Amino acid sequence: MIAYLKGNLIQKSTNQVILDIGGVGYRAWIPLSTYLKLGSVDETAELYIYTHLTDNSLSLYGFSSQEEKGIFLKLISISGIGPKLALNILSGIEASDLEDAIRRSDVTRISLIPGIGKKTALRIAVELQEKLEMKEKVLEAEGFQEKEDLISALMNLGFKRREVERAVEDTIKVYSTKADFETLLRESLKKMAKL
């Protein structure tokens, strides 16, 4: 299964590209959002790929980011939405805007996408809302574990838990959980030094 391609862009249109990789041309179907992010012909391009295999065809679908590919995979997991319709949806709305509309159950916004009626929009909102909530719970759990690790590390240095918790929370608010553990620990220590 092909999951990623990087090569010379030899052909580009609003719904597909051809990448030359070692003398072999790979055609991938793309949403409009990916088309807008790709460079010009004869430049290097990279795509995250979904390989779709049926009894009589093999198709590649390319995306400029893992986030975009992830929402595409969630869309095709809904009954009645195949890869072409999912690509059409992502051509009509940015992946982050779609996630936001799903979280808010904004069926009207989703139904504004060409080719999507009210019933399909409602199905997308209902079915994907559960999946997005599960994703957020996993991210929260990861963030909670990192917070506990920071608290534990600072307490091992002799600080009191109540003071440590405040410093760690302040640090995470400023640097978010996207910063690596060492950065968060260093910044938490600086806050502890000021107490």
NUBARO-103647 format. One record per atom (N, C-alpha, C): residue in three letters; atom name; y, x, z. Coordinates in Angstrom, 2 decimals, m for minus. Each point is the difference from the previous one (the first is absolute). Layout:
N
Ala,CA,Y,X,Z
...
REM end
This chain:
195
Met,N,m1.19,0.84,0.00
Met,CA,1.19,m0.84,0.00
Met,C,1.25,0.88,0.00
Ile,N,0.94,m0.32,m0.84
Ile,CA,1.25,0.75,m0.08
Ile,C,0.98,m0.60,1.01
Ala,N,0.58,0.85,0.86
Ala,CA,0.92,m0.48,1.03
Ala,C,1.41,0.56,m0.16
Tyr,N,0.15,1.09,m0.78
Tyr,CA,1.31,0.64,m0.13
Tyr,C,0.02,0.76,m1.31
Leu,N,1.14,m0.06,m0.69
Leu,CA,0.17,0.76,m1.24
Leu,C,1.36,0.69,0.01
Lys,N,0.00,1.24,m0.47
Lys,CA,1.25,0.74,m0.16
Lys,C,m0.09,0.75,m1.32
Gly,N,0.98,m0.22,m0.86
Gly,CA,m0.04,0.66,m1.30
Gly,C,1.28,m0.23,m0.78
Asn,N,m0.04,0.40,m1.26
Asn,CA,1.14,m0.10,m0.89
Asn,C,0.10,m1.42,m0.55
Leu,N,1.15,m0.61,0.16
Leu,CA,0.23,m1.36,m0.47
Leu,C,0.23,0.04,m1.51
Ile,N,m0.96,m0.53,m0.77
Ile,CA,0.15,0.07,m1.45
Ile,C,0.40,m1.33,m0.63
Gln,N,m0.15,m1.08,0.74
Gln,CA,0.46,m1.30,m0.49
Gln,C,0.35,m0.87,1.20
Lys,N,1.06,m0.79,m0.16
Lys,CA,0.48,m0.81,1.12
Lys,C,0.59,m1.29,m0.53
Ser,N,m0.47,m1.12,0.54
Ser,CA,0.62,m1.30,m0.29
Ser,C,0.09,m0.76,1.32
Thr,N,0.59,m1.18,m0.02
Thr,CA,0.25,m0.71,1.26
Thr,C,m1.27,m0.43,0.72
Asn,N,m1.14,m0.05,m0.70
Asn,CA,m1.22,m0.45,0.69
Asn,C,m1.16,0.99,m0.06
Gln,N,0.18,1.14,m0.68
Gln,CA,m1.07,0.99,m0.04
Gln,C,0.52,1.39,m0.32
Val,N,m0.78,0.99,0.40
Val,CA,0.32,1.40,m0.31
Val,C,m1.27,0.69,m0.45
Ile,N,0.19,1.12,m0.71
Ile,CA,m1.13,0.87,m0.33
Ile,C,0.35,1.38,0.53
Leu,N,m0.90,0.53,0.84
Leu,CA,0.16,1.34,0.56
Leu,C,m1.00,0.94,m0.66
Asp,N,0.49,1.18,m0.42
Asp,CA,m0.87,1.04,m0.55
Asp,C,m0.40,0.92,1.15
Ile,N,m1.28,0.01,0.29
Ile,CA,m0.52,0.85,1.07
Ile,C,m1.11,0.86,m0.59
Gly,N,0.30,1.26,m0.22
Gly,CA,m0.98,0.92,m0.57
Gly,C,m0.46,m0.39,m1.39
Gly,N,0.88,m0.56,m0.79
Gly,CA,m0.35,m0.38,m1.36
Gly,C,m0.63,m1.37,m0.14
Val,N,m0.13,m0.73,1.10
Val,CA,m0.55,m1.36,m0.03
Val,C,1.13,m0.97,0.37
Gly,N,0.17,m1.04,m0.81
Gly,CA,1.04,m0.99,0.26
Gly,C,m0.54,m1.17,0.81
Tyr,N,0.59,m0.22,1.17
Tyr,CA,m0.39,m1.12,0.87
Tyr,C,1.07,m1.08,m0.09
Arg,N,m0.41,m1.22,m0.37
Arg,CA,0.94,m1.12,m0.03
Arg,C,m0.11,m0.75,1.32
Ala,N,1.14,m0.27,0.60
Ala,CA,0.04,m0.76,1.25
Ala,C,1.01,m1.14,m0.14
Trp,N,m0.39,m1.17,0.44
Trp,CA,0.91,m1.13,0.05
Trp,C,0.87,0.15,1.24
Ile,N,1.28,m0.28,m0.13
Ile,CA,0.93,0.22,1.12
Ile,C,0.92,m1.20,0.18
Pro,N,0.48,m0.21,1.23
Pro,CA,1.04,m1.02,0.20
Pro,C,1.36,0.56,m0.42
Leu,N,0.96,m0.88,m0.19
Leu,CA,1.35,0.40,m0.40
Leu,C,0.63,0.95,1.01
Ser,N,m0.28,m0.20,1.28
Ser,CA,0.57,0.85,1.05
Ser,C,m0.44,1.46,m0.16
Thr,N,m1.25,0.21,m0.40
Thr,CA,m0.48,1.37,m0.24
Thr,C,0.64,0.58,m1.26
Tyr,N,0.12,m0.82,m1.05
Tyr,CA,0.64,0.43,m1.24
Tyr,C,1.40,0.56,0.28
Leu,N,0.75,m0.71,0.85
Leu,CA,1.37,0.41,0.30
Leu,C,0.06,1.31,0.78
Lys,N,m1.07,0.35,0.71
Lys,CA,m0.01,1.22,0.81
Lys,C,m0.55,1.21,m0.75
Leu,N,m0.66,m0.23,m1.12
Leu,CA,m0.56,1.12,m0.78
Leu,C,1.09,0.71,m0.78
Gly,N,m0.24,1.28,m0.26
Gly,CA,0.95,0.78,m0.79
Gly,C,m0.13,m0.32,m1.48
Ser,N,0.52,0.88,m0.82
Ser,CA,m0.03,m0.19,m1.44
Ser,C,m1.30,0.53,m0.59
Val,N,m0.23,m0.36,m1.27
Val,CA,m1.15,0.52,m0.74
Val,C,0.09,1.53,m0.03
Asp,N,m1.14,0.66,0.09
Asp,CA,m0.15,1.46,0.03
Asp,C,0.31,0.60,1.38
Glu,N,0.23,m0.84,1.00
Glu,CA,0.14,0.50,1.36
Glu,C,m1.30,m0.25,0.76
Thr,N,m0.16,0.72,1.11
Thr,CA,m1.19,m0.20,0.83
Thr,C,0.17,m1.28,0.81
Ala,N,m1.08,m0.76,0.05
Ala,CA,0.00,m1.25,0.76
Ala,C,m1.26,m0.06,0.85
Glu,N,0.09,m0.71,1.12
Glu,CA,m1.18,m0.20,0.83
Glu,C,m0.11,m1.46,0.39
Leu,N,m1.24,m0.49,0.01
Leu,CA,m0.26,m1.40,0.31
Leu,C,m1.17,m0.12,0.97
Tyr,N,0.12,m0.95,0.92
Tyr,CA,m1.13,m0.38,0.84
Tyr,C,m0.73,m1.09,m0.77
Ile,N,m1.28,0.18,m0.19
Ile,CA,m0.77,m0.81,m0.94
Ile,C,m0.97,m0.94,0.70
Tyr,N,m0.07,m1.22,m0.55
Tyr,CA,m1.08,m0.93,0.35
Tyr,C,m0.85,m0.13,m1.26
Thr,N,m1.30,0.27,0.12
Thr,CA,m0.93,m0.10,m1.12
Thr,C,m0.68,m1.36,0.05
His,N,0.18,m0.79,m1.05
His,CA,m0.59,m1.34,m0.06
His,C,m1.11,m0.01,m1.04
Leu,N,m1.22,m0.26,0.46
Leu,CA,m1.17,0.03,m0.87
Leu,C,m0.60,m1.39,m0.10
Thr,N,m0.18,m0.48,m1.24
Thr,CA,m0.70,m1.26,m0.23
Thr,C,m1.17,0.29,m0.92
Asp,N,m0.75,m1.04,m0.35
Asp,CA,m1.17,0.19,m0.87
Asp,C,0.37,0.59,m1.36
Asn,N,1.19,m0.33,m0.50
Asn,CA,0.35,0.47,m1.34
Asn,C,1.29,0.80,m0.09
Ser,N,0.55,0.43,1.13
Ser,CA,1.20,0.85,m0.08
Ser,C,0.21,0.84,1.25
Leu,N,0.73,1.08,m0.20
Leu,CA,0.43,0.85,1.11
Leu,C,1.51,0.17,m0.17
Ser,N,0.75,m0.44,1.00
Ser,CA,1.46,0.07,m0.09
Ser,C,0.55,0.77,1.19
Leu,N,1.07,0.75,m0.25
Leu,CA,0.68,0.73,1.06
Leu,C,1.36,m0.65,0.25
Tyr,N,0.32,m0.17,1.28
Tyr,CA,1.30,m0.56,0.39
Tyr,C,0.70,1.06,0.83
Gly,N,1.22,0.36,m0.41
Gly,CA,0.72,1.10,0.64
Gly,C,1.22,m0.45,0.78
Phe,N,0.27,0.73,1.11
Phe,CA,1.11,m0.34,0.88
Phe,C,0.72,1.27,0.44
Ser,N,1.30,m0.14,0.22
Ser,CA,0.81,1.17,0.37
Ser,C,m0.17,0.38,1.46
Ser,N,m0.52,m0.90,0.83
Ser,CA,m0.16,0.30,1.42
Ser,C,m1.27,m0.63,0.55
Gln,N,m0.44,0.52,1.14
Gln,CA,m1.17,m0.55,0.68
Gln,C,0.31,m1.41,0.51
Glu,N,1.26,m0.22,0.42
Glu,CA,0.39,m1.32,0.50
Glu,C,m0.18,m1.05,m1.08
Glu,N,0.46,0.32,m1.20
Glu,CA,m0.09,m0.93,m1.12
Glu,C,m1.47,m0.27,m0.35
Lys,N,m0.80,1.05,m0.01
Lys,CA,m1.43,m0.17,m0.27
Lys,C,m0.65,m0.86,1.09
Gly,N,0.40,0.23,1.24
Gly,CA,m0.56,m0.76,1.12
Gly,C,0.27,m1.49,m0.10
Ile,N,1.23,m0.38,m0.36
Ile,CA,0.31,m1.42,m0.12
Ile,C,m0.72,m0.60,m1.21
Phe,N,m0.17,0.80,m1.06
Phe,CA,m0.78,m0.44,m1.17
Phe,C,m1.43,m0.32,0.42
Leu,N,m0.62,0.89,0.78
Leu,CA,m1.38,m0.23,0.47
Leu,C,m0.09,m1.25,0.86
Lys,N,1.02,m0.24,0.82
Lys,CA,0.01,m1.22,0.81
Lys,C,0.11,m1.24,m0.89
Leu,N,0.84,0.09,m1.03
Leu,CA,0.17,m1.14,m0.91
Leu,C,m1.29,m0.35,m0.72
Ile,N,m0.72,1.01,m0.52
Ile,CA,m1.22,m0.31,m0.74
Ile,C,m1.14,m0.44,0.91
Ser,N,0.17,0.16,1.31
Ser,CA,m1.02,m0.50,0.93
Ser,C,0.11,m1.52,0.18
Ile,N,1.09,m0.60,m0.49
Ile,CA,0.19,m1.45,0.09
Ile,C,m0.73,m0.66,m1.16
Ser,N,m0.75,m1.03,0.31
Ser,CA,m0.75,m0.74,m1.01
Ser,C,0.95,m0.54,m1.08
Gly,N,m0.33,0.25,m1.25
Gly,CA,0.81,m0.50,m1.11
Gly,C,1.08,0.96,m0.47
Ile,N,0.17,1.14,0.69
Ile,CA,0.98,0.98,m0.44
Ile,C,m0.73,1.25,m0.46
Gly,N,0.05,0.24,m1.30
Gly,CA,m0.63,1.18,m0.58
Gly,C,1.01,1.12,m0.15
Pro,N,m0.44,1.15,m0.52
Pro,CA,0.90,1.15,m0.14
Pro,C,1.23,m0.27,m0.86
Lys,N,m0.15,m0.76,m1.09
Lys,CA,1.15,m0.23,m0.88
Lys,C,1.06,m0.87,0.68
Leu,N,m0.44,m1.03,0.72
Leu,CA,0.96,m0.85,0.71
Leu,C,0.65,0.79,1.14
Ala,N,m0.78,0.81,0.71
Ala,CA,0.54,0.83,1.09
Ala,C,1.06,0.96,m0.55
Leu,N,m0.27,0.57,m1.17
Leu,CA,0.96,0.90,m0.63
Leu,C,1.28,m0.76,m0.37
Asn,N,m0.17,m1.22,m0.50
Asn,CA,1.13,m0.85,m0.34
Asn,C,0.84,m0.30,1.24
Ile,N,m0.67,m0.25,1.14
Ile,CA,0.71,m0.28,1.25
Ile,C,0.85,1.21,0.40
Leu,N,m0.61,1.20,m0.07
Leu,CA,0.72,1.22,0.38
Leu,C,1.09,0.37,m1.00
Ser,N,m0.09,m0.55,m1.22
Ser,CA,1.08,0.21,m0.97
Ser,C,1.17,m0.92,0.30
Gly,N,m0.26,m1.09,0.73
Gly,CA,1.04,m0.97,0.30
Gly,C,0.66,0.18,1.35
Ile,N,m0.58,0.86,0.86
Ile,CA,0.56,0.20,1.33
Ile,C,m0.46,1.36,0.52
Glu,N,0.89,0.72,0.67
Glu,CA,m0.37,1.28,0.62
Glu,C,m1.05,m0.24,1.09
Ala,N,m0.91,0.97,0.18
Ala,CA,m1.07,m0.13,0.99
Ala,C,0.57,m0.29,1.39
Ser,N,1.06,0.71,0.40
Ser,CA,0.59,m0.20,1.34
Ser,C,0.63,m1.39,0.12
Asp,N,0.63,m0.50,m1.08
Asp,CA,0.58,m1.34,0.02
Asp,C,m1.08,m1.07,0.08
Leu,N,m1.12,0.25,m0.69
Leu,CA,m1.12,m0.94,0.06
Leu,C,m0.57,m0.07,1.41
Glu,N,m0.18,1.16,0.63
Glu,CA,m0.49,0.02,1.38
Glu,C,0.95,m0.76,0.92
Asp,N,1.30,0.20,m0.20
Asp,CA,1.00,m0.69,0.82
Asp,C,m0.09,m1.51,m0.21
Ala,N,m0.13,m0.43,m1.25
Ala,CA,m0.11,m1.44,m0.32
Ala,C,m1.27,m0.59,0.62
Ile,N,m1.07,0.76,m0.01
Ile,CA,m1.26,m0.46,0.59
Ile,C,0.15,m0.14,1.51
Arg,N,0.60,0.98,0.65
Arg,CA,0.19,m0.05,1.45
Arg,C,0.85,m1.22,0.41
Arg,N,0.98,m0.33,m0.83
Arg,CA,0.88,m1.13,0.30
Arg,C,m0.54,m1.33,m0.54
Ser,N,m1.19,0.05,m0.64
Ser,CA,m0.59,m1.19,m0.65
Ser,C,0.99,m0.63,m0.99
Asp,N,0.70,0.85,m0.74
Asp,CA,1.01,m0.45,m0.96
Asp,C,m0.67,m0.34,m1.34
Val,N,m0.63,m1.18,m0.02
Val,CA,m0.73,m0.45,m1.19
Val,C,0.95,m0.16,m1.18
Thr,N,1.23,m0.42,0.26
Thr,CA,0.99,m0.19,m1.07
Thr,C,0.28,1.33,m0.71
Arg,N,0.18,1.07,0.76
Arg,CA,0.26,1.32,m0.60
Arg,C,m1.20,0.47,m0.82
Ile,N,m1.19,m0.19,0.53
Ile,CA,m1.21,0.44,m0.71
Ile,C,m0.19,m0.82,m1.28
Ser,N,0.32,m1.29,0.05
Ser,CA,m0.20,m0.86,m1.18
Ser,C,1.04,0.26,m1.09
Leu,N,1.05,0.78,0.30
Leu,CA,0.98,0.38,m1.02
Leu,C,m0.54,1.06,m0.96
Ile,N,m1.12,0.65,0.38
Ile,CA,m0.60,1.01,m0.86
Ile,C,m0.57,m0.70,m1.24
Pro,N,0.31,0.48,m1.20
Pro,CA,m0.53,m0.65,m1.21
Pro,C,m1.53,m0.10,0.03
Gly,N,m0.50,m1.20,m0.32
Gly,CA,m1.45,m0.22,m0.05
Gly,C,m0.62,m0.42,1.32
Ile,N,0.83,m0.11,1.05
Ile,CA,m0.50,m0.40,1.32
Ile,C,0.55,m1.38,0.35
Gly,N,m0.91,m0.95,0.19
Gly,CA,0.41,m1.35,0.40
Gly,C,0.03,m0.11,1.52
Lys,N,0.38,m1.19,0.47
Lys,CA,0.10,m0.23,1.45
Lys,C,m1.35,0.16,0.70
Lys,N,m1.08,m0.51,m0.61
Lys,CA,m1.33,0.08,0.64
Lys,C,m0.45,1.45,0.14
Thr,N,0.17,0.79,m1.06
Thr,CA,m0.40,1.42,0.06
Thr,C,0.87,0.75,0.99
Ala,N,1.30,m0.30,0.01
Ala,CA,0.92,0.65,0.95
Ala,C,m0.41,m0.30,1.43
Leu,N,m0.37,m1.26,0.27
Leu,CA,m0.44,m0.38,1.34
Leu,C,m1.28,0.73,0.38
Arg,N,m0.94,0.11,m0.95
Arg,CA,m1.26,0.71,0.27
Arg,C,0.27,1.48,0.30
Ile,N,0.90,0.61,m0.75
Ile,CA,0.35,1.41,0.23
Ile,C,0.61,0.15,1.40
Ala,N,0.94,m0.87,0.34
Ala,CA,0.67,0.10,1.30
Ala,C,m0.99,m0.17,1.15
Val,N,m0.89,m0.98,m0.11
Val,CA,m0.94,m0.28,1.09
Val,C,m1.05,1.11,0.13
Glu,N,m0.62,0.37,m1.13
Glu,CA,m1.10,0.97,0.07
Glu,C,0.47,1.42,0.32
Leu,N,1.15,0.39,m0.52
Leu,CA,0.46,1.37,0.24
Leu,C,0.70,0.17,1.34
Gln,N,0.49,m1.09,0.57
Gln,CA,0.66,0.10,1.29
Gln,C,m0.96,0.54,1.06
Glu,N,m1.24,m0.48,m0.01
Glu,CA,m1.02,0.49,0.95
Glu,C,m0.25,1.49,m0.19
Lys,N,m0.12,0.43,m1.26
Lys,CA,m0.29,1.41,m0.28
Lys,C,1.16,0.91,0.41
Leu,N,1.23,m0.46,m0.21
Leu,CA,1.16,0.79,0.40
Leu,C,0.12,0.08,1.52
Glu,N,m0.33,m1.09,0.69
Glu,CA,0.02,0.01,1.47
Glu,C,m1.03,0.98,0.54
Met,N,m1.19,0.05,m0.63
Met,CA,m1.03,0.95,0.43
Met,C,0.48,1.42,m0.20
Lys,N,0.66,0.28,m1.13
Lys,CA,0.53,1.34,m0.28
Lys,C,1.03,0.40,1.06
Glu,N,0.88,m0.94,0.37
Glu,CA,1.03,0.30,1.01
Glu,C,m0.63,0.27,1.37
Lys,N,m1.06,m0.74,0.33
Lys,CA,m0.68,0.23,1.28
Lys,C,m0.61,1.39,0.06
Val,N,m0.58,0.45,m1.13
Val,CA,m0.57,1.35,m0.05
Val,C,1.09,1.04,0.19
Leu,N,1.15,m0.18,m0.69
Leu,CA,1.10,0.95,0.13
Leu,C,0.56,0.02,1.42
Glu,N,0.10,m1.19,0.64
Glu,CA,0.47,m0.06,1.38
Glu,C,m0.95,0.72,0.94
Ala,N,m1.31,m0.18,m0.23
Ala,CA,m1.01,0.66,0.84
Ala,C,0.10,1.51,m0.13
Glu,N,0.22,0.48,m1.24
Glu,CA,0.14,1.45,m0.22
Glu,C,1.24,0.51,0.73
Gly,N,1.11,m0.74,m0.10
Gly,CA,1.24,0.38,0.68
Gly,C,m0.15,m0.01,1.51
Phe,N,m0.74,m0.98,0.54
Phe,CA,m0.23,m0.09,1.43
Phe,C,m0.77,1.21,0.49
Gln,N,m1.03,0.41,m0.77
Gln,CA,m0.82,1.14,0.41
Gln,C,0.84,1.28,0.02
Glu,N,0.86,0.18,m0.99
Glu,CA,0.85,1.18,m0.05
Glu,C,0.98,0.01,1.19
Lys,N,0.52,m1.19,0.35
Lys,CA,0.91,m0.11,1.15
Lys,C,m0.73,0.40,1.29
Glu,N,m1.23,m0.48,0.16
Glu,CA,m0.78,0.35,1.19
Glu,C,m0.31,1.49,0.06
Asp,N,m0.27,0.61,m1.17
Asp,CA,m0.27,1.44,m0.06
Asp,C,1.23,0.79,0.43
Leu,N,1.19,m0.44,m0.44
Leu,CA,1.25,0.66,0.38
Leu,C,0.24,m0.10,1.50
Ile,N,m0.20,m1.20,0.55
Ile,CA,0.18,m0.22,1.44
Ile,C,m0.95,0.90,0.78
Ser,N,m1.25,0.05,m0.43
Ser,CA,m1.00,0.82,0.69
Ser,C,0.38,1.49,m0.04
Ala,N,0.45,0.47,m1.18
Ala,CA,0.37,1.41,m0.14
Ala,C,1.16,0.36,0.94
Leu,N,1.00,m0.87,0.09
Leu,CA,1.16,0.26,0.85
Leu,C,m0.36,m0.09,1.49
Met,N,m0.87,m0.93,0.34
Met,CA,m0.44,m0.10,1.41
Met,C,m0.80,1.23,0.41
Asn,N,m0.74,0.57,m0.93
Asn,CA,m0.75,1.24,0.28
Asn,C,0.93,1.17,0.29
Leu,N,1.26,m0.13,m0.45
Leu,CA,0.98,1.04,0.27
Leu,C,0.70,m0.22,1.34
Gly,N,m0.39,m1.07,0.70
Gly,CA,0.53,m0.24,1.35
Gly,C,1.07,m1.07,0.10
Phe,N,0.32,m0.68,m1.09
Phe,CA,1.01,m1.06,0.05
Phe,C,m0.61,m1.30,0.52
Lys,N,0.86,m0.89,0.54
Lys,CA,m0.46,m1.29,0.50
Lys,C,m0.09,m1.01,m1.13
Arg,N,m1.01,m0.90,0.09
Arg,CA,m0.29,m0.93,m1.08
Arg,C,1.21,m0.88,m0.37
Arg,N,0.71,m0.54,0.99
Arg,CA,1.10,m0.91,m0.29
Arg,C,1.08,0.69,m0.83
Glu,N,0.34,1.24,0.35
Glu,CA,1.02,0.75,m0.75
Glu,C,m0.52,0.34,m1.40
Val,N,m1.27,0.39,m0.05
Val,CA,m0.62,0.39,m1.27
Val,C,m0.01,m1.18,m0.97
Glu,N,m0.38,m1.18,0.47
Glu,CA,m0.08,m1.18,m0.87
Glu,C,1.35,m0.29,m0.64
Arg,N,1.07,0.08,0.80
Arg,CA,1.35,m0.26,m0.53
Arg,C,0.37,1.02,m1.06
Ala,N,m0.26,1.27,0.26
Ala,CA,0.35,1.07,m0.96
Ala,C,m0.80,m0.15,m1.29
Val,N,m1.29,m0.32,0.13
Val,CA,m0.86,m0.15,m1.19
Val,C,0.45,m1.21,m0.83
Glu,N,0.28,m1.11,0.66
Glu,CA,0.46,m1.19,m0.73
Glu,C,1.30,0.27,m0.74
Asp,N,0.94,0.67,0.66
Asp,CA,1.28,0.35,m0.64
Asp,C,m0.23,0.91,m1.21
Thr,N,m0.89,0.96,0.15
Thr,CA,m0.29,0.94,m1.09
Thr,C,m0.63,m0.72,m1.19
Ile,N,m0.96,m0.89,0.29
Ile,CA,m0.67,m0.73,m1.09
Ile,C,0.99,m0.92,m0.71
Lys,N,0.93,m0.59,0.74
Lys,CA,1.02,m0.86,m0.64
Lys,C,0.84,0.80,m0.98
Val,N,0.36,1.24,0.38
Val,CA,0.85,0.83,m0.85
Val,C,m0.78,0.57,m1.18
Tyr,N,m1.18,0.54,0.27
Tyr,CA,m0.75,0.72,m1.05
Tyr,C,m1.09,m0.84,m0.64
Ser,N,m0.26,m1.17,0.53
Ser,CA,m1.07,m0.90,m0.43
Ser,C,m1.34,0.71,0.10
Thr,N,m1.06,m0.76,m0.18
Thr,CA,m1.35,0.58,0.12
Thr,C,m0.39,0.77,m1.26
Lys,N,0.91,0.11,m0.98
Lys,CA,m0.31,0.75,m1.21
Lys,C,0.13,1.52,0.23
Ala,N,0.71,0.38,1.03
Ala,CA,0.13,1.43,0.31
Ala,C,m1.33,0.50,0.56
Asp,N,m0.28,1.29,m0.22
Asp,CA,m1.27,0.53,0.51
Asp,C,0.05,0.16,1.52
Phe,N,m1.19,0.18,0.60
Phe,CA,m0.14,0.04,1.45
Phe,C,0.85,1.11,0.62
Glu,N,m0.01,1.19,m0.62
Glu,CA,0.74,1.15,0.54
Glu,C,1.50,m0.29,0.07
Thr,N,0.54,m0.62,m1.05
Thr,CA,1.43,m0.34,m0.02
Thr,C,0.32,m0.99,1.11
Leu,N,m0.82,m1.04,0.13
Leu,CA,0.22,m1.01,1.04
Leu,C,m0.09,0.63,1.40
Leu,N,m0.95,0.92,0.19
Leu,CA,m0.16,0.65,1.30
Leu,C,1.22,0.87,0.31
Arg,N,0.43,0.77,m0.98
Arg,CA,1.17,0.89,0.18
Arg,C,1.25,m0.82,0.35
Glu,N,0.22,m1.08,m0.75
Glu,CA,1.19,m0.82,0.25
Glu,C,m0.09,m0.73,1.34
Ser,N,m1.20,m0.42,0.38
Ser,CA,m0.20,m0.63,1.31
Ser,C,0.31,0.99,1.12
Leu,N,m0.44,1.24,m0.18
Leu,CA,0.28,1.05,1.00
Leu,C,1.51,0.23,0.16
Lys,N,0.72,m0.03,m1.12
Lys,CA,1.46,0.18,0.06
Lys,C,0.62,m1.13,0.81
Lys,N,m0.48,m1.22,m0.21
Lys,CA,0.53,m1.14,0.77
Lys,C,m0.34,0.15,1.47
Met,N,m1.21,0.50,0.31
Met,CA,m0.41,0.19,1.40
Met,C,0.88,1.06,0.67
Ala,N,0.41,1.01,m0.74
Ala,CA,0.84,1.07,0.55
Ala,C,1.38,m0.53,0.40
Lys,N,0.46,m1.05,m0.70
Lys,CA,1.31,m0.57,0.29
Lys,C,m0.01,m0.94,1.20
Leu,N,m1.21,m0.47,0.40
Leu,CA,m0.09,m0.94,1.14
Leu,C,0.26,0.69,1.32
REM end
